[in-house]
Each structure stands twice: as structure tokens, then as C-alpha cells.
Amino acid sequence: MSLLSIIWNVDPVAFCLGPLEVRWYGILWAVGIMLCYWVQQKLYKNEGCPDDWADKIFVYMVTGVIVGARLGHCWFYEWHEAAILGLEPVEFLGMTFNYRNPYIEHPWELLYIWQGGLSSHGGAIGLIIASILLSKKHFHKSIAWIFDKLVIGVCLTATCIRLGNLMNSEIYGNPTDLPWGFVFVRDGQTVPCHPTQIYEMLYCIVAFVVTWIMYWRYKCYKYEGLIFGVFLEIIFFTRFVLEFIKLDQEAFESNMVLNMGQWLSIPFIIWGVWLIYKGIKAMKQKS
């Protein structure tokens, strides 16, 4: 073990209120959401939008991201060998499926959010669906218009969430000899591992700085989808690369060429390229 390795043994519980445990993860989610709300207020005010638009997007987006993140985790990552769950494999069209999802058997357990399990890709899908509903019912603006502003604040929310992952000693990387490796004692590790939570925090901060400058200095919100597209590339392309040094979240990923996080990132990367192409084209036409 490197002499400079960091022994990480932080208690994920921040404090207790009687029998209720308040965890850093929950606190950081709340802080991230409030920072995003503050950014939205500032941006909507700059564009002369109605005063209640920031409040509307707050309600829709909080609901969308939490519901989407929970459903996404339970659907994308909770597939286990049937024998482990005490269930029989499923036969369908002559094929045998050895993996089962406990949430299909017990859907009410989707509500057990205190047991953990939120997916960033699921949260992204939830945000997209919430944006579609918000656009049709209230704003009558394109999804790209909404996301050009929303993603700037989302960068701060994502930073807080990854810090929460670090406090939980979860979703970290493979063993490393680099001097900044973390030994995640609470998760049973005895060797330093890549603190990929910190890597992800850093690229979220970079995404915030880049999109903030694009909005305020270069007025890129005039070219719909450009800010959103750059955000998608920074977040999901970097996520795709980092997955190569991260431990698999679930056992079923061990036999996959690309893990679940990488497969889920590819559509967002392609979407980002398309939005950047359209945004640059629009920029050239106006220049």
C-alpha cells in the first residue's frame, strides 16, 4: 500500500434525530437541488421569463429526477441470479433467463428509498420526461430551450450527489498504486482504489464552469441546444471513459463488453454530438 494512500472511514450518518438517521447523502441531495433552483431563478430572470417559471421547473424536475433515478436503478441494476433470490429461472420463447429482478416480484419495494439505489441515467431520463410535460403544459418551449438552462444547475447537483457517494463509500474504482488512492474501509476494502467519485465531481465542476461561461459570456443560449449538447459530452463521455476503471456495480456486468453505465451513456453522447452540430450550424448562419 502506498504511504500516501488515504484511509477513508467516514460515517455516512451525519446526525440522528431520535431514531431517525440523517445521512450525508440525503443532505447533499437537498443542497444540490437548492443550488440548481438558485441557478434557474437567476437564468430565468435574465431572460425575462415569468416569475413563477423557476418554481414550476423546480417541482417538475425534482419529481422527475427522484422518480427517474429510483426507477432507473431498480430496472437497470437490480438483476440478480435467480438462485440467489430463491427464484426459478424464467423460460420464454425457448430461451432460459437466469437473472430475475426482485422489484418485479415485489413492486411496492420501489418505495423503500431508505435502502438506497438511485441511478444518474435514470434521473436524466426522468428529467427529460418532466421537461416534455412541463413544455406541453406550461412553457410551450422546446426541450433544448429548457435544458440549456437546467443543465447549468444540474452540474452543481451532480457534484453534490457524487460527494454523497464518497461519504457512503460507494461506486468507486479499481485498485490503484497512485498516491491518491482511497482505502474504503467501511466497504471492506484493504487496498487503495480509484476515488472515482472525486473524478466525477471534478468533471461536473468543469461542466458547470464551461456551461456558465457559455451562457453569460458568449450568450450561447441564443443557439438552442448548444449548451445542452456540450453538457452531455462533458458528463456522459467522461462517464463512459471512467467506467473502465470503476468496479462493476452488479455481478451481471462482469460478462459484458461494456458495462451498464457505458451502454446507457452512448445515446446521450450521440444526442450531444447532434445538438452541438445543430448549435454551431445555427451560430454560423447568424454570424
C-alpha positions in Angstrom: 0.0 0.0 0.0 1.3 3.5 -0.9 2.3 5.6 2.1 0.2 8.4 0.7 -3.0 6.4 0.4 -6.0 7.9 2.1 -7.8 5.7 4.7 -11.5 6.6 4.1 -13.6 5.6 7.1 -16.2 8.4 7.2 -19.5 7.6 8.9 -22.3 8.1 6.3 -24.7 9.2 9.1 -24.4 13.0 9.7 -26.5 13.1 12.8 -29.5 11.4 14.4 -32.9 12.9 15.4 -34.1 10.3 17.9 -34.4 7.0 15.9 -34.1 8.9 12.6 -30.7 8.8 10.9 -29.9 11.8 8.7 -27.3 10.8 6.2 -24.8 13.0 4.3 -26.1 11.6 1.1 -29.6 12.9 1.7 -28.3 16.3 2.9 -26.1 16.6 -0.2 -29.0 15.7 -2.5 -31.1 18.5 -0.8 -28.2 21.0 -1.1 -27.7 20.1 -4.8 -31.3 20.6 -5.6 -31.4 24.0 -3.9 -28.3 25.1 -5.8 -29.9 24.1 -9.0 -33.1 26.1 -8.1 -31.0 29.2 -7.3 -29.3 28.9 -10.7 -32.6 28.5 -12.5 -34.0 31.6 -10.8 -31.0 33.7 -12.0 -31.2 32.4 -15.6 -35.0 32.8 -16.0 -34.8 36.3 -14.5 -32.0 37.2 -17.0 -34.3 36.1 -19.9 -37.3 38.0 -18.6 -39.4 34.8 -18.0 -42.5 34.9 -15.7 -41.6 34.9 -12.0 -43.3 31.5 -11.4 -41.4 29.6 -14.1 -38.5 28.8 -11.8 -40.9 27.4 -9.2 -42.7 25.3 -11.8 -39.5 23.8 -13.1 -38.4 23.1 -9.5 -41.4 21.0 -8.8 -41.3 19.1 -12.1 -37.6 18.5 -12.1 -37.3 17.4 -8.5 -40.2 14.9 -9.1 -38.7 13.7 -12.4 -35.1 13.2 -11.2 -36.0 11.4 -8.0 -38.6 9.1 -9.5 -36.5 8.5 -12.6 -33.3 7.9 -10.6 -35.1 5.3 -8.4 -36.9 3.5 -11.2 -33.7 3.6 -13.3 -31.6 1.9 -10.6 -34.2 -0.7 -9.9 -34.6 -1.6 -13.6 -31.1 -1.2 -14.8 -29.0 -2.5 -11.9 -31.1 -4.9 -9.8 -30.9 -8.0 -11.9 -29.5 -11.0 -9.9 -29.1 -14.7 -10.4 -32.5 -16.4 -9.8 -30.9 -18.9 -7.4 -29.6 -16.1 -5.2 -33.1 -14.6 -4.9 -34.6 -18.1 -4.2 -36.5 -18.0 -7.5 -36.6 -20.2 -10.6 -35.2 -19.1 -14.0 -37.8 -17.9 -16.5 -38.3 -19.7 -19.8 -39.6 -17.6 -22.7 -39.7 -18.4 -26.4 -37.5 -21.4 -25.9 -34.9 -19.3 -24.0 -33.9 -19.5 -20.3 -33.3 -16.3 -18.4 -31.2 -16.9 -15.3 -31.5 -13.4 -14.0 -34.5 -12.0 -12.1 -35.4 -8.6 -10.8 -36.8 -8.6 -7.2 -38.7 -5.4 -7.9 -40.8 -7.1 -10.5 -41.8 -9.6 -7.8 -42.3 -7.0 -5.1 -43.0 -3.6 -6.8 -44.0 -1.9 -3.6 -40.3 -2.1 -2.5 -39.7 0.6 -5.1 -40.8 3.0 -2.4 -38.1 1.8 0.0 -35.7 4.6 -0.9 -34.0 4.4 2.5 -32.4 1.2 1.3 -30.5 3.2 -1.3 -30.4 2.8 -5.0 -30.5 5.8 -7.4 -29.3 5.9 -11.0 -27.9 9.0 -12.6 -29.0 7.8 -16.1 -32.5 7.1 -14.7 -32.5 10.6 -13.2 -31.6 12.0 -16.7 -34.4 10.1 -18.3 -36.8 11.4 -15.6 -35.7 15.0 -16.3 -36.4 14.5 -20.0 -39.9 13.2 -19.4 -40.5 16.0 -16.8 -39.3 18.6 -19.4 -41.7 17.2 -22.1 -44.6 17.5 -19.6 -43.5 21.0 -18.5 -43.1 22.2 -22.1 -46.5 21.0 -23.2 -48.4 22.2 -20.1 -46.8 25.5 -19.2 -43.8 26.8 -21.1 -44.5 25.9 -24.7 -40.8 25.9 -25.4 -38.6 23.2 -26.8 -36.8 20.7 -24.6 -33.5 22.1 -25.8 -34.5 25.5 -24.6 -35.4 24.2 -21.2 -32.3 22.1 -20.8 -29.9 24.9 -22.0 -30.6 26.5 -18.6 -31.4 23.5 -16.5 -28.1 21.6 -17.1 -26.1 24.5 -15.7 -27.6 24.0 -12.3 -27.7 20.2 -12.7 -23.9 20.3 -12.8 -23.9 21.5 -9.2 -26.5 18.9 -8.2 -24.4 16.2 -9.7 -21.3 17.4 -7.9 -23.2 17.2 -4.6 -24.5 13.7 -5.3 -21.0 12.4 -6.2 -19.8 13.8 -2.9 -22.6 11.9 -1.3 -21.4 8.7 -3.0 -18.0 9.4 -1.5 -19.5 9.8 2.0 -21.3 6.5 1.5 -18.0 4.8 0.4 -19.8 3.5 -2.8 -19.4 3.5 -6.6 -15.6 3.7 -6.5 -12.9 2.4 -8.9 -10.5 -0.5 -9.2 -7.4 -0.9 -7.0 -4.6 1.6 -7.8 -1.0 2.3 -6.9 -1.5 6.0 -7.5 -0.7 8.1 -4.4 -4.3 9.4 -4.1 -5.9 6.0 -3.8 -8.6 5.7 -1.2 -9.0 2.7 1.1 -12.7 2.4 1.6 -12.7 0.7 5.0 -16.4 0.8 5.6 -17.0 -1.2 2.4 -14.5 -3.8 3.4 -11.6 -2.7 1.2 -8.0 -3.2 2.4 -6.2 -1.8 -0.7 -6.3 1.7 -2.3 -8.9 2.2 -5.0 -9.5 5.0 -7.5 -11.8 7.6 -5.8 -13.9 7.9 -9.0 -16.5 9.8 -7.0 -13.9 12.7 -6.8 -13.1 12.3 -10.5 -16.8 12.6 -11.3 -17.1 15.6 -9.0 -14.3 17.3 -10.9 -15.8 16.8 -14.4 -19.2 18.1 -13.0 -17.4 21.2 -11.8 -15.7 21.6 -15.2 -19.1 21.2 -16.9 -20.6 23.9 -14.6 -17.8 26.4 -15.4 -17.9 25.7 -19.1 -21.7 26.0 -19.4 -21.8 29.0 -17.1 -19.3 30.8 -19.3 -21.1 29.7 -22.5 -24.3 31.2 -21.1 -23.1 34.5 -19.6 -20.0 35.5 -21.7 -20.8 34.0 -25.1 -24.7 34.2 -24.9 -24.8 30.6 -26.3 -28.4 30.3 -25.1 -29.3 32.1 -28.3 -28.4 28.9 -30.2 -30.8 26.3 -28.9 -29.3 23.1 -27.7 -25.7 24.1 -27.9 -25.2 24.5 -24.1 -27.1 21.2 -23.5 -25.1 19.4 -26.1 -21.7 20.5 -24.6 -23.0 19.4 -21.2 -24.0 15.9 -22.5 -20.5 15.4 -24.0 -18.6 16.5 -20.9 -20.8 14.5 -18.5 -21.5 11.3 -20.4 -18.4 10.9 -22.5 -16.3 11.3 -19.4 -18.6 8.9 -17.5 -18.1 6.4 -20.4 -14.3 6.6 -20.1 -14.3 6.4 -16.3 -16.4 3.3 -16.3 -13.3 1.4 -17.5 -11.6 1.9 -14.1 -14.7 1.5 -11.9 -15.8 -1.6 -10.2 -19.0 -3.2 -11.6 -22.0 -2.2 -9.6 -23.7 -5.6 -10.1 -22.4 -9.1 -10.8 -24.2 -9.4 -14.2 -22.0 -6.7 -15.6 -18.9 -8.9 -15.3 -19.6 -10.7 -18.6 -20.4 -7.5 -20.6 -18.1 -5.9 -23.1 -19.3 -2.5 -21.9 -21.0 -2.2 -18.5 -24.5 -0.9 -18.0 -23.3 2.7 -17.3 -21.4 2.8 -20.6 -24.3 1.4 -22.7 -26.7 3.9 -21.1 -24.2 6.8 -21.8 -23.9 6.1 -25.5 -27.4 7.5 -26.5 -26.6 10.7 -24.6 -23.2 11.1 -26.2 -24.8 10.7 -29.7 -27.5 13.2 -28.8 -24.9 15.7 -27.6 -22.9 15.5 -30.8 -26.1 16.2 -32.8 -27.1 19.2 -30.6 -23.6 20.7 -30.9 -23.7 20.2 -34.7 -27.1 22.0 -34.9 -26.0 24.7 -32.5 -22.8 25.5 -34.4 -24.7 25.5 -37.7 -27.2 28.0 -36.2 -24.3 30.1 -35.0 -22.7 30.3 -38.4 -26.0 31.2 -40.0 -26.4 34.2 -37.7 -22.8 35.4 -38.0 
